[in-house]
Amino acid sequence: RIGGNLNQIARTLNEWHSPYPQLAGEVRAAVSDLAALKFEVLQKVGDAVGNIQTYQL
């Protein structure tokens, strides 16, 4: 949900050729960080579900 909101902000900044290039860069970086975090979490969840003995679920 947060990533979606940041994507909307980034899209708006890009569409209007933002007068705030630094803010636009920060938003892009935040979106990238969230995407990487989401990937890592999904990877860990997949590992845990796939190996219930190790994670003792």
C-alpha positions in Angstrom: 0.0 0.0 0.0 2.8 2.4 0.9 4.6 1.5 -2.3 1.5 2.2 -4.3 1.2 5.7 -2.8 4.8 6.4 -3.5 4.3 5.2 -7.1 1.4 7.7 -7.5 3.5 10.5 -6.1 6.4 9.6 -8.4 4.1 9.4 -11.4 2.7 12.8 -10.7 6.1 14.3 -10.3 7.2 12.8 -13.6 4.1 13.9 -15.5 4.3 17.5 -14.5 8.1 17.7 -15.0 8.6 18.4 -11.3 10.1 21.7 -10.2 11.5 19.7 -7.4 14.1 17.4 -9.0 15.7 16.5 -5.6 12.3 15.4 -4.2 11.6 13.4 -7.3 14.9 11.6 -6.9 14.2 10.9 -3.3 10.8 9.5 -4.1 12.3 7.3 -6.8 14.9 6.0 -4.3 12.3 5.3 -1.7 10.2 3.4 -4.2 13.3 1.4 -5.2 14.1 0.6 -1.6 10.6 -0.5 -0.9 10.6 -2.8 -3.9 13.8 -4.4 -2.7 12.5 -4.8 0.8 9.3 -6.4 -0.5 11.3 -8.8 -2.6 13.4 -9.7 0.4 10.4 -10.3 2.6 8.6 -12.4 0.0 11.8 -14.4 -0.5 12.1 -15.1 3.3 8.4 -16.0 3.6 8.8 -18.4 0.6 11.9 -20.0 2.3 10.1 -20.4 5.6 7.0 -22.0 4.0 9.2 -24.2 1.9 11.3 -25.4 4.8 9.0 -25.8 7.9 11.6 -27.9 9.8 14.2 -25.2 9.8 11.8 -22.4 10.7 9.6 -24.6 13.1 6.3 -23.2 11.8 
